[in-house]
Amino acid sequence: MPRQTKFRAAFTLVELLVVIAIIGVLVALLLPAVQAAREAARRSQCQNNLKQQGLAFQMAHDAMGHFPVGAASGEGSMWSYYILPYIEAAAAQARMNVGENAGGNFQWSYQGSYSRSAIEGQKAYANIILCETPFPVFRCPSANLPEHQFNMSTNDGWLVMQRSPASYIGSATGLLANQNTRDASQIKMGTLDGVLFALSKIGIKNVIDGTSNTMLVGEAMHDSGAVDKRGASAESALGSYKDHWALGADDIDGTGGPPMASDLSEALGSTAVPINYQNQFTIGEGCATQGITAADCQMIQLAFGSAHAGGTQVLRCDGSAELINEGIDVIVWRDMATRDGQTTLTP
């Protein structure tokens, strides 16, 4: 009886190549969709952060009779410190020293290098510890911020060695494109047309344009590359860079009272600057990049912007949050920050 030959089923080389090609096409089609879904989730979380802040602002307003100060020039705290009790961080706020006589000029930075273990548990340095602590509600996941960065203030040698960057800044003005402009009391970014500015105490009653029409906080892109590259030197020696933080800062404290605060853009921004204005310049160089003028440098630091494609998310005074397209009309964008029509500013 002749032996029967058995054939084993298998792919031919051509069939295998076709299958691999199909899988490659499917992966190529699927990957952007997965990335888009992840970004949509990150953007949703970022907007949720703003809504949490909006609710906190409303509760702070109820408690104080006005919105928190944008930046306490001469003392150092900023708006994000004042809403801590309303974002389930009351214990953190209770540990901090706020008030010019509460901790001295070292309350927001340390003169020279230090170890966290050496200062932890000491009330005098509690602000530094909290400035090194990431608060997720102040950090947009799309921005891909580092957990910590070494930072030296304008005053050479004063450090926060593991400072945590933030993604949101207060809406100070729709008319000002230079943070060095001073008011009649010689305070930088004081007495402005927005809601959160230096030493501000603006209540809902002062928002004549309406709370649903007036911006309170917006996203801003912290330049992690410039901070990494130039953060080990004082900003005064290098020009400056776009850095944004939470709770408070030595450069908002200064030495010698409110007129000595130097870098209000760490906490505040302006809609007089187009959305994502920084994107036209080299990222990671700050204002040391060739071709950036002094005016450009100021605008970069005050610009709202985000890692979201095509725009930035903002919080309005009524607690609502939305994505604003970067192609928005410049007048409409400017007007979003002003609380009472167009107030003329005198430099």
PyMOL commands that set and color helices and strands:
alter all, ss='L'
color gray80, all
select helices_A, chain A and resi 13-64+79-82+84-87+90-95+100-103+116-119+123-131+136-138+141-143+204-206+211-213+224-230+235-237+250-253+258-260+264-266+277-280+286-288+294-302+330-337
alter helices_A, ss='H'
color red, helices_A
select strands_A, chain A and resi 110-111+149-152+158-163+168-173+215-219+268-270+311-316+321-325
alter strands_A, ss='S'
color yellow, strands_A
deselect
rebuild
show_as cartoon
